[in-house]
Amino acid sequence: MQQACGKLARAAALASLLLVAWPAAAQDVYLGFGFGQARADFDTLGDTLADDRESTAIKLFAGYRLTRLLALEAFYADLRQYSATVQTGTGTLSTSAEADGFGAAVTLGLPLGEKAELYAKGGVFRWDLVSSTARENDVGPMFGLGLHLWGPAPSASVRIEYERFKDVGAEAFAGTNDGIDIDLLTLGIIYNF
């Protein structure tokens, strides 16, 4: 047991050293714009009878790379509008909703050579939802995965990213206790300072 704990402690120490000591390959501060497709998951509310789940979405973001592997990011996401008719435990619910909000996340990367990186992110999203029945705002969790590619010029890069925003509008949908989950797939253009 002590041997396993010792190995775990050494692995944690090595991982901490890499996060702190590995210099950033790109510049420290970055700004970006993402454009893509958002998809609402109304299935958490009940059996979906009819829907318009997909919408074009945009995202603006700014980040600071603490190391080559670790960054902090703030963002605004306009997830646009969705509608559905759902069979719930209390009857039929027809609703439309429009969502947007601000968030903050931590990204943790895995380098794939000098010009590419896979990354995972987790954070919070302060959303504002306007539905046909109510207006609501709250904070919920978000997470994502992405691929970041640097070009020949260090000031420009691109990324493709998938994110999920959990339980948006948990109280705006009459007769339910759950919100909708919204998936966002974007292509982003980044300027590195």
C-alpha positions in Angstrom: 0.0 0.0 0.0 2.8 2.4 0.9 4.6 1.6 -2.4 1.4 2.5 -4.4 1.0 5.7 -2.5 4.7 6.6 -3.1 4.2 6.0 -6.9 1.1 8.1 -6.9 2.9 10.9 -5.0 5.8 10.8 -7.5 3.5 10.9 -10.5 1.6 13.8 -9.0 4.8 15.7 -8.3 6.0 15.1 -11.9 2.7 16.2 -13.4 2.8 19.4 -11.3 6.4 20.1 -12.3 5.5 19.7 -16.0 2.5 22.1 -15.7 4.5 24.8 -14.0 7.9 24.5 -15.8 6.9 23.7 -19.4 7.1 27.1 -21.2 4.3 28.1 -23.5 5.0 27.5 -27.2 2.4 30.1 -28.2 2.0 33.6 -26.8 0.4 34.0 -23.4 -2.7 36.0 -24.2 -5.2 35.1 -26.9 -8.5 36.3 -28.4 -10.8 34.3 -30.6 -14.1 34.0 -32.4 -16.0 30.8 -33.0 -18.8 30.0 -35.4 -20.7 26.7 -35.5 -23.7 24.6 -34.7 -25.6 24.4 -31.4 -28.0 21.5 -30.6 -30.5 21.4 -27.7 -31.3 18.2 -26.0 -35.0 18.3 -25.0 -35.0 14.6 -24.1 -34.3 15.5 -20.4 -37.8 17.0 -20.3 -39.7 14.0 -21.6 -40.6 12.3 -24.9 -40.0 14.8 -27.7 -42.9 14.9 -30.2 -41.6 17.6 -32.5 -38.6 19.9 -32.4 -36.3 22.4 -34.0 -33.1 21.5 -32.0 -30.3 23.0 -34.1 -29.2 26.6 -34.5 -26.2 28.5 -35.8 -24.2 29.8 -32.8 -21.3 32.2 -32.2 -18.7 32.4 -29.5 -16.2 35.1 -28.4 -13.4 34.1 -26.1 -10.2 35.4 -24.4 -7.6 33.4 -22.6 -4.4 33.4 -20.8 -1.9 30.5 -21.1 -0.3 29.8 -17.7 1.9 27.2 -19.3 2.0 25.2 -22.6 -0.5 22.8 -21.1 -2.7 25.0 -18.9 -4.9 28.0 -19.7 -7.7 30.1 -18.2 -10.4 31.2 -20.5 -13.4 33.6 -20.4 -16.1 33.5 -23.1 -19.5 34.7 -24.3 -21.7 32.2 -26.2 -24.8 33.1 -28.1 -26.6 29.7 -28.4 -29.6 31.1 -30.3 -33.1 29.7 -30.4 -34.8 26.3 -30.1 -38.3 25.0 -30.0 -40.0 21.7 -29.1 -43.2 19.9 -28.2 -42.5 17.5 -25.4 -44.7 14.9 -23.7 -44.0 15.2 -19.9 -45.3 13.4 -16.9 -47.9 16.2 -16.5 -49.0 16.6 -20.1 -47.8 18.1 -23.4 -45.4 21.1 -23.3 -44.8 23.3 -26.3 -42.0 25.8 -25.8 -39.4 27.8 -27.6 -36.2 29.1 -25.9 -33.3 31.4 -26.7 -30.1 31.1 -24.7 -26.8 33.0 -24.3 -24.4 33.7 -21.5 -20.9 34.2 -20.2 -18.5 31.6 -18.8 -15.1 30.8 -17.5 -13.1 27.6 -18.0 -9.8 25.9 -17.3 -8.2 24.1 -20.3 -5.7 21.3 -20.0 -3.8 20.4 -23.1 -1.9 17.4 -24.5 0.7 18.4 -27.1 0.7 16.6 -30.4 4.1 18.0 -31.6 5.0 21.6 -32.0 1.9 22.8 -33.9 -1.0 20.9 -32.4 -2.7 20.2 -29.1 -5.6 18.2 -27.9 -7.3 19.7 -24.9 -10.1 19.2 -22.4 -11.9 22.0 -20.6 -14.2 22.4 -17.7 -15.9 25.4 -16.1 -19.1 27.3 -15.4 -21.6 29.0 -17.7 -23.8 31.9 -16.5 -26.7 31.5 -18.9 -29.7 33.7 -19.6 -32.7 31.9 -21.1 -35.9 33.4 -22.5 -38.6 30.9 -23.2 -42.2 31.1 -24.3 -43.2 30.7 -20.6 -40.5 32.4 -18.6 -37.2 34.3 -18.4 -34.5 32.7 -16.2 -30.8 33.0 -15.5 -28.5 30.8 -13.4 -25.0 29.3 -13.4 -24.4 25.7 -14.5 -21.5 23.4 -15.4 -19.9 23.1 -18.8 -17.2 20.9 -20.3 -15.6 20.4 -23.7 -12.9 18.8 -25.9 -11.0 20.4 -28.7 -8.1 20.3 -31.2 -5.9 23.5 -31.4 -3.6 24.0 -34.5 -1.0 26.7 -34.8 -0.1 27.9 -38.3 3.2 29.1 -39.7 2.8 32.5 -38.0 2.8 32.3 -34.2 0.1 35.0 -33.9 -2.6 33.0 -35.7 -4.1 29.6 -34.9 -7.4 27.7 -35.3 -9.3 25.2 -33.2 -12.3 22.9 -33.5 -14.2 22.5 -30.3 -17.1 20.5 -28.8 -18.7 21.8 -25.6 -21.8 20.8 -23.5 -23.7 23.3 -21.4 -25.7 21.4 -18.7 -29.2 22.0 -17.3 -29.9 25.3 -19.0 -33.3 26.7 -18.1 -34.1 24.2 -15.2 -37.1 26.3 -14.0 -38.2 27.9 -17.3 -40.0 24.8 -18.5 -43.3 24.4 -16.8 -44.1 21.0 -15.3 -40.4 19.8 -15.3 -37.5 19.9 -13.0 -34.7 19.6 -15.6 -33.3 22.1 -18.0 -32.0 21.3 -21.5 -28.5 20.3 -22.3 -27.0 22.3 -25.2 -24.1 20.9 -27.3 -21.9 23.4 -29.2 -19.5 22.5 -32.1 -17.5 25.4 -33.3 -14.6 26.3 -35.6 -12.5 29.1 -33.9 -10.0 31.6 -35.2 -7.5 32.8 -32.6 -5.1 35.7 -32.5 -2.2 35.2 -30.1 -0.6 38.3 -28.6 
